[in-house]
Amino acid sequence: MRGLVVLRGEARAMENASGRRGRHLYEVASKNDAGNRMNGDSRHTSLDETGAAAIILALSMTVLMGAAAIVLDAGDIWQQRRQLVGAVDAGALAAAAEFATGSDGCDDMADDYVVSNAPDTDSIICTASENGGAGQVTVSSSVTVTHALAQVLGRDSTEVTASSTARWGPATAMSGLRPFGLCEGSPGFEAWQASGHSTEDVFRIQYSKDQANACGGPAPGNWGMLDFNGGSNSNNETKDWVRYGYPGEVEAPQWIEGDPGAFSPSLPISDIVGDVIQVPVFDGYNGAGGANAEFHVIGFVSLIIVDYKANGQQAKRYLDVQFQSTIAAGKCCDGATVDMGTSVVGLCAVEDEGSCG
């Protein structure tokens, strides 16, 4: 009996042990299954995140490429436009200068200046209008700018255009004038005007106290020298004006005070012999003498002093001059000055900004 009891006890012990091993194996298997499911979910999450990052990176690259295209290609467009504006400015000024001297500025001059300043230009258009001795010329041009990066966005190139207008005409205001007033009725000046500003003859202009006689004189105490600023007009100031020109701007027509100082050896005329200078021309005198004299300036003429005499008898002092047809610095086209062969050229409109009258 005891043997049977022992056997039954051992059998139950074995059953209990077997049950515990079964439960242990089940728990281990369950844990492994859970771990496998967690790893699978992790791999899926990692793949999803990688795909999203790739999309974001692609979108970011597109934005960055677009920004780079805007910065680099826009900078290239700006540079080309700046160059082209400078080129048409130069072309318009050169063409206006040609018209001012009686030639056709739209023939070759405008094209030459535009191409020399903007070699890649595609087209050049030059148009001009003239009325008497004054006029204006417009030069327009274009250039195609090929893009380096914007092609990625479907933009291969951009056409850049520019336009400038210059005008020319008799000077209505000038700076750098010498103070030698010249009477319109002087025989030499009359011959210059009658020649159509073409004669190369040398004329003697008498600089005596009778200089104003042909323009409403005599002018007691005046030699035809002008006081541009209406000041005390010291001898040193007059010397500076003779040597360097009056630094301010003088407009015409207007009345300008006379300078009672003498046309004398103290003036540094020798410093400007052979130079092209500009002097005012007057057509009338107010009849007063000394410091009260005023001269009616109607325009400006260019000339070269060939010889002079500023000493000895006052009636024998003179300037030997050769008149010049030239372009000078100043303003034009806004007044009613007389054409004396000295023209002014200047820009009046760039890219439709400005007024050409």
C-alpha positions as CSV (number, residue, x, y, z in Angstrom):
1,M,0.0,0.0,0.0
2,R,2.8,2.4,1.0
3,G,4.3,1.7,-2.4
4,L,1.2,2.7,-4.2
5,V,0.9,5.8,-2.1
6,V,4.5,6.8,-2.9
7,L,3.9,6.2,-6.6
8,R,0.8,8.3,-6.6
9,G,2.7,11.1,-4.8
10,E,5.5,11.0,-7.2
11,A,3.0,11.0,-10.1
12,R,1.3,14.2,-8.7
13,A,4.7,15.8,-8.2
14,M,5.6,15.1,-11.8
15,E,2.3,16.4,-13.0
16,N,2.8,19.6,-11.0
17,A,6.3,20.0,-12.3
18,S,5.1,19.4,-15.8
19,G,2.4,22.0,-15.4
20,R,4.9,24.6,-14.1
21,R,7.2,24.0,-17.1
22,G,4.2,24.4,-19.5
23,R,3.2,27.6,-17.9
24,H,6.8,28.9,-18.1
25,L,7.1,28.0,-21.7
26,Y,3.8,29.7,-22.5
27,E,4.9,32.9,-20.6
28,V,8.2,32.9,-22.5
29,A,6.4,32.4,-25.9
30,S,4.0,35.2,-25.0
31,K,6.8,37.5,-24.2
32,N,8.6,36.7,-27.4
33,D,5.4,37.3,-29.4
34,A,5.0,40.7,-27.7
35,G,8.6,41.5,-28.4
36,N,8.3,40.6,-32.1
37,R,5.1,42.7,-32.4
38,M,6.9,45.7,-30.8
39,N,9.9,45.4,-33.1
40,G,7.6,45.1,-36.1
41,D,5.8,48.3,-35.1
42,S,9.1,50.1,-34.6
43,R,10.3,49.1,-38.1
44,H,7.1,50.4,-39.6
45,T,7.4,53.7,-37.7
46,S,11.0,54.2,-38.8
47,L,10.1,53.6,-42.4
48,D,7.2,56.1,-42.2
49,E,9.5,58.8,-40.7
50,T,12.2,58.3,-43.3
51,G,9.7,58.7,-46.1
52,A,8.3,61.9,-44.6
53,A,11.8,63.3,-44.1
54,A,12.6,62.6,-47.8
55,I,9.5,64.6,-48.9
56,I,10.3,67.5,-46.6
57,L,13.9,67.5,-47.9
58,A,12.7,67.5,-51.5
59,L,10.3,70.4,-50.9
60,S,13.1,72.3,-49.0
61,M,15.5,71.8,-51.9
62,T,12.9,73.2,-54.3
63,V,12.5,76.3,-52.1
64,L,16.2,76.7,-51.7
65,M,16.8,76.4,-55.5
66,G,14.1,79.0,-56.1
67,A,15.6,81.4,-53.6
68,A,19.1,80.9,-55.1
69,A,17.6,81.5,-58.6
70,I,16.0,84.7,-57.4
71,V,19.2,86.0,-55.7
72,L,21.7,85.1,-58.4
73,D,19.7,85.6,-61.5
74,A,18.0,88.8,-60.2
75,G,21.5,90.1,-59.5
76,D,22.6,89.3,-63.0
77,I,19.5,91.1,-64.4
78,W,20.2,94.2,-62.2
79,Q,23.9,94.3,-63.4
80,Q,22.9,93.9,-67.1
81,R,20.3,96.6,-66.7
82,R,22.7,99.0,-65.0
83,Q,25.2,98.4,-67.8
84,L,22.5,99.0,-70.5
85,V,21.2,102.2,-68.9
86,G,24.8,103.5,-68.9
87,A,25.2,102.5,-72.6
88,V,22.0,104.3,-73.8
89,D,22.9,107.3,-71.7
90,A,26.3,107.5,-73.5
91,G,24.6,106.8,-76.9
92,A,22.1,109.6,-76.4
93,L,24.7,112.1,-75.3
94,A,27.0,111.3,-78.2
95,A,24.2,111.4,-80.7
96,A,23.0,114.8,-79.4
97,A,26.5,116.2,-79.6
98,E,26.7,115.1,-83.3
99,F,23.3,116.8,-84.0
100,A,24.5,120.0,-82.2
101,T,27.5,120.2,-84.6
102,G,25.3,119.7,-87.7
103,S,25.8,115.9,-88.2
104,D,23.3,113.0,-88.0
105,G,23.8,111.5,-84.6
106,C,21.6,108.5,-85.4
107,D,23.7,107.5,-88.3
108,D,26.5,105.6,-86.5
109,M,27.3,107.5,-83.3
110,A,24.5,106.2,-81.1
111,D,25.1,102.6,-82.1
112,D,28.9,102.8,-81.6
113,Y,28.5,104.2,-78.1
114,V,25.9,101.7,-77.0
115,V,27.8,98.7,-78.4
116,S,31.1,99.8,-76.8
117,N,29.4,100.0,-73.4
118,A,27.1,97.0,-73.7
119,P,28.6,94.5,-76.2
120,D,25.8,91.9,-75.8
121,T,22.9,94.2,-76.8
122,D,20.3,92.8,-79.1
123,S,18.8,95.9,-80.7
124,I,19.4,99.7,-80.8
125,I,16.8,102.3,-81.8
126,C,17.7,105.9,-82.3
127,T,15.0,108.6,-83.1
128,A,15.5,112.4,-83.1
129,S,13.5,115.6,-83.6
130,E,14.9,119.0,-84.4
131,N,13.6,122.6,-84.4
132,G,16.1,125.2,-85.6
133,G,19.3,124.9,-83.6
134,A,17.7,122.7,-80.9
135,G,16.3,119.2,-80.6
136,Q,16.3,116.0,-78.8
137,V,17.3,112.4,-79.5
138,T,16.1,109.1,-77.8
139,V,18.2,106.0,-77.8
140,S,16.6,102.7,-76.7
141,S,18.2,99.2,-76.5
142,S,17.5,95.7,-75.2
143,V,19.6,92.7,-74.1
144,T,18.6,89.1,-73.3
145,V,19.8,87.8,-70.0
146,T,20.2,84.0,-69.9
147,H,19.5,82.6,-66.4
148,A,21.8,80.2,-64.6
149,L,19.4,78.7,-62.1
150,A,15.9,80.0,-62.9
151,Q,15.9,77.5,-65.8
152,V,15.1,74.8,-63.1
153,L,11.9,76.7,-62.5
154,G,11.1,77.0,-66.2
155,R,12.4,80.5,-66.8
156,D,15.2,80.4,-69.3
157,S,15.8,84.2,-69.9
158,T,14.6,87.7,-69.3
159,E,14.7,90.6,-71.8
160,V,16.1,93.8,-70.2
161,T,15.3,97.2,-71.9
162,A,16.5,100.8,-71.3
163,S,15.9,104.2,-72.9
164,S,17.4,107.7,-72.5
165,T,16.7,111.0,-74.1
166,A,19.2,113.8,-74.5
167,R,18.7,117.3,-75.9
168,W,20.9,120.0,-77.5
169,G,20.5,123.7,-78.2
170,P,22.0,127.1,-77.6
171,A,23.3,127.7,-74.1
172,T,20.8,129.4,-71.8
173,A,23.0,129.2,-68.7
174,M,26.8,128.6,-68.3
175,S,29.4,128.4,-65.7
176,G,33.2,129.1,-66.1
177,L,32.6,132.3,-68.1
178,R,35.4,134.8,-68.5
179,P,34.4,138.4,-67.7
180,F,35.1,139.9,-71.1
181,G,31.7,141.2,-72.3
182,L,31.3,141.3,-76.1
183,C,29.0,143.7,-77.9
184,E,26.7,142.0,-80.4
185,G,27.4,144.8,-82.8
186,S,31.1,144.2,-82.9
187,P,32.2,143.7,-86.6
188,G,34.0,140.5,-85.8
189,F,31.0,139.0,-84.1
190,E,28.7,140.0,-86.8
191,A,31.0,138.3,-89.4
192,W,30.9,135.2,-87.2
193,Q,27.2,135.1,-87.1
194,A,26.9,135.8,-90.8
195,S,29.2,132.9,-91.7
196,G,26.8,130.4,-90.0
197,H,29.5,129.8,-87.3
198,S,31.9,128.4,-89.9
199,T,34.6,131.1,-90.5
200,E,38.0,130.5,-89.2
201,D,39.2,134.1,-89.6
202,V,40.8,135.9,-86.7
203,F,39.0,139.1,-85.6
204,R,40.2,142.0,-83.5
205,I,37.9,143.0,-80.7
206,Q,38.7,146.5,-79.4
207,Y,38.7,146.6,-75.6
208,S,38.7,150.3,-75.0
209,K,36.2,152.6,-73.2
210,D,34.3,152.6,-76.5
211,Q,33.6,148.9,-76.4
212,A,29.8,149.4,-75.7
213,N,29.2,152.1,-78.3
214,A,27.7,149.7,-80.9
215,C,25.3,148.4,-78.2
216,G,23.8,151.7,-76.9
217,G,27.0,153.3,-75.4
218,P,29.1,155.1,-74.6
219,A,29.5,153.6,-71.1
220,P,31.6,156.0,-69.1
221,G,34.2,154.3,-66.9
222,N,33.5,150.8,-68.5
223,W,35.5,148.7,-70.8
224,G,32.9,146.0,-71.4
225,M,34.1,143.9,-68.4
226,L,31.3,142.4,-66.4
227,D,30.7,141.9,-62.7
228,F,28.9,138.5,-62.5
229,N,28.1,138.4,-58.8
230,G,27.4,142.1,-58.2
231,G,29.9,142.2,-55.3
232,S,32.8,144.5,-54.6
233,N,34.6,142.8,-57.4
234,S,38.2,143.2,-56.3
235,N,41.0,143.1,-58.8
236,N,42.1,139.7,-57.4
237,E,38.6,138.3,-58.0
238,T,38.6,139.5,-61.6
239,K,42.0,137.9,-62.1
240,D,40.6,134.6,-60.8
241,W,37.7,134.9,-63.2
242,V,40.1,135.5,-66.1
243,R,42.3,132.6,-65.2
244,Y,39.8,130.0,-64.1
245,G,36.4,131.3,-65.2
246,Y,33.5,132.5,-63.0
247,P,32.6,129.5,-60.7
248,G,28.9,130.4,-60.6
249,E,26.2,129.9,-63.2
250,V,25.1,132.8,-65.4
251,E,21.8,132.8,-67.1
252,A,20.7,134.6,-70.3
253,P,19.0,136.7,-71.1
254,Q,19.5,139.0,-68.1
255,W,20.9,142.3,-67.1
256,I,24.4,142.1,-65.5
257,E,26.4,144.9,-63.8
258,G,29.5,146.3,-65.5
259,D,32.9,146.2,-63.9
260,P,34.5,149.7,-63.9
261,G,37.9,148.1,-63.6
262,A,40.3,148.6,-66.6
263,F,41.2,146.1,-69.3
264,S,44.8,146.3,-68.1
265,P,48.2,144.4,-67.9
266,S,47.3,143.2,-64.4
267,L,44.9,140.7,-65.9
268,P,46.5,137.2,-66.5
269,I,45.3,137.0,-70.1
270,S,48.5,135.2,-71.1
271,D,47.5,132.2,-69.0
272,I,44.5,131.5,-71.3
273,V,45.9,132.3,-74.8
274,G,45.2,129.4,-77.0
275,D,42.4,127.9,-74.8
276,V,38.8,127.6,-75.9
277,I,36.9,129.9,-73.5
278,Q,33.3,131.2,-73.3
279,V,32.3,134.9,-72.9
280,P,29.0,136.6,-72.6
281,V,27.5,138.6,-75.5
282,F,25.3,141.7,-74.8
283,D,23.0,143.7,-77.0
284,G,22.1,146.6,-74.9
285,Y,23.4,149.0,-72.2
286,N,21.3,151.0,-69.6
287,G,23.0,154.3,-70.2
288,A,24.5,154.7,-66.7
289,G,28.2,155.1,-66.0
290,G,30.7,153.7,-63.7
291,A,29.5,151.1,-61.1
292,N,25.8,151.8,-62.2
293,A,26.3,150.5,-65.7
294,E,24.4,147.3,-66.7
295,F,24.6,145.2,-69.8
296,H,21.9,143.1,-71.3
297,V,23.4,139.6,-71.9
298,I,21.6,137.6,-74.6
299,G,23.9,134.6,-75.0
300,F,27.4,133.1,-74.9
301,V,30.0,132.6,-77.6
302,S,33.2,130.4,-77.6
303,L,36.5,131.7,-78.8
304,I,40.3,131.3,-78.7
305,I,42.4,134.3,-77.8
306,V,45.2,134.3,-80.4
307,D,46.9,137.6,-79.3
308,Y,46.1,140.6,-77.1
309,K,47.3,144.1,-76.0
310,A,46.3,145.3,-72.6
311,N,48.7,148.2,-72.1
312,G,49.4,151.5,-73.8
313,Q,46.7,153.9,-75.0
314,Q,43.3,152.7,-74.0
315,A,41.9,153.1,-77.5
316,K,44.5,150.7,-78.9
317,R,43.9,147.8,-76.5
318,Y,42.4,144.7,-78.0
319,L,41.8,140.9,-78.1
320,D,42.5,139.0,-81.4
321,V,40.1,136.1,-81.3
322,Q,39.0,133.1,-83.4
323,F,35.4,132.2,-82.8
324,Q,34.6,128.5,-82.2
325,S,31.6,126.3,-82.8
326,T,31.6,123.9,-79.9
327,I,29.9,122.0,-77.1
328,A,30.2,123.4,-73.6
329,A,29.0,122.7,-70.1
330,G,25.8,124.5,-69.1
331,K,22.0,124.4,-69.6
332,C,20.0,124.6,-72.8
333,C,16.7,124.7,-74.4
334,D,14.6,126.5,-71.7
335,G,15.1,130.0,-72.8
336,A,15.2,132.4,-75.8
337,T,18.9,132.9,-76.2
338,V,20.5,133.6,-79.5
339,D,22.4,130.8,-81.2
340,M,26.0,131.9,-81.3
341,G,27.6,128.5,-82.1
342,T,28.0,127.3,-78.5
343,S,25.6,124.5,-77.7
344,V,24.9,122.6,-74.6
345,V,24.1,118.9,-74.5
346,G,22.5,117.1,-71.6
347,L,20.2,114.2,-70.6
348,C,16.6,115.2,-70.0
349,A,14.9,111.8,-69.4
350,V,16.1,108.4,-68.4
351,E,13.5,105.5,-68.4
352,D,10.7,108.0,-68.9
353,E,11.7,109.8,-65.7
354,G,12.4,113.5,-66.3
355,S,11.1,116.2,-68.7
356,C,12.4,117.1,-72.1
357,G,9.9,119.9,-72.6
